[in-house]
Amino acid sequence: MIGCHRDDAVSPVIGVILMVAITVILAAAIATYVFGMTSSVPREYVVAATFQPIDNDHLEVIYNGGPDAAVVTNMTVSINGLYAGTIGTSDGTILKVGCSTTFTANPPHSFVRGTHVVGVAHFLDGTSQVILDYFV
């Protein structure tokens, strides 16, 4: 049969399989968005703290606040991996911007080059976040 040819590019079965696959993928994406499965990422708060060396044996950590300052209850400070103290209270009251605490080095150590200061803010929702991480 000269001049006789078929113009079918894809069989009907393959076409149906592709349409079903596309429909399933779209339904899964929409369901993920609608049912909030994408909201499992923890919230990042925006607050900050700084520290000021006073001398070789004392340093002051200051809570500076930020846009989310109204949800911070307290801040714990560790120096060289050891708990040093808390700024604020743990009774659920809000930590006031500008609050500070002076920490004294444990003898015979002093706050010299290489001292690691870490401040962790604790929030009303029970979460916590590092807001100060610095080497002197």
N, C-alpha and C positions, 0 to 999 in steps of 0.2 A: 504494500500500500504506500505508494509514493504520495508525499504531501500530507500524510495523516500524522498528527502528533497531539500529545496531551498538554494542556496548559496548567495542570494542577501543580502547585509549588510545594505544598505541605499536605499530608494526609489529614482528613477530618479528625481522626483519633488524636493525633499530635496536637492539633489546634485546640481541642477540648481540654486536653491535659494542661496545656499552657494557660488557658483561661481560668481553670480551677486553681492552679498554683498561684496565679496573680491575685485572685480573689482571697485565698487563704492568707497570703502575706499581708495584703491590705487590711483584712479583718484583724489580724494579730497586732499590727501597728496601731490601729485605732483603739483596740481594746486596752493595750498597754497605756496609751495616753489617757483614756477615759477613766480607767480604774486606778490611776495614780501610781502605777508601778515605777514610774520614773522619779517619784518624789522620795526615794529611799536614800538619797544623798544628804548627809547631815548639813545643817545650816552653818555657814561660816559667819561668825559675829565680827564686827569691826570695832575693836577697842585696842588700846595700847598702854604700855607702861615703859618707864625709863628708869635708869639708875644713875646715881652720882657717887663716885668715890669721894669720901670725905678725907681719909688718910689711909695709911697702909692697913689699919685694923678695923675700919668702919666704912660701910657704904649704905647709901639711902636708896630705897626703891620707891618710886612714885607712880601711882595709878593716874594716867592721863585721860582716861575716858575715851569717847568717840561716839559715832552715831548710835551704837547699841549700849551706851553707858547705863541706860535705865533698867537693864536686865542682869547686871553683874551683882552678885551677892558678896563675893569675897575673892581674894587672890592669895594663892599659896606660893611661897618662894623657896627654891632650893639652890644651894650653893655647892658647887662641885659634887652634885648628885645626892647631897644630904639635905633633908628637910631643915629649913632655917626658920620659918615662921609664916604667919598669916597676916595679911592686911585686910581689915574689916572683920565682921563677925560671921558666924555660921548660923545665925538665927533667921535667915531669910530676908533681912533688911538689905537695902540697896547700898552698894559701896559708893561713897561720895568721891567725885572727881577731885583730885589733888591730895587724897589721903596718901600718907607715906609712913614707912617704918625704917628705922636705922638698924642695920644688922652688924654685929660685932664678930670678928673672926675668932675662931676657936684657937687659943694659944696651943702650940707656938706658931701656928700658921697665920699668915696675913694675906690680905687681898692683893696679890701680886699678879704680874703678867701671867695669863693662862687660867685665871679663875673663871669658872663657868657659872653664870647666873641665869636661872630659868624662872619665869613667872607664869603661873597657870591661873587663868580667870575661871571662876565657877559661876554658872548662870541659873536663872530662875527655873528653867526647864530641866535642870539636873545635869546638863552637859557641861563639859569643861574644854578649854582650848588654851594652847600656849600663846601668850601675847608678848613675852619677853624671852629672848634666847640670845645670850651675848657672852663673849669671852672678853675679859678685862685685858 
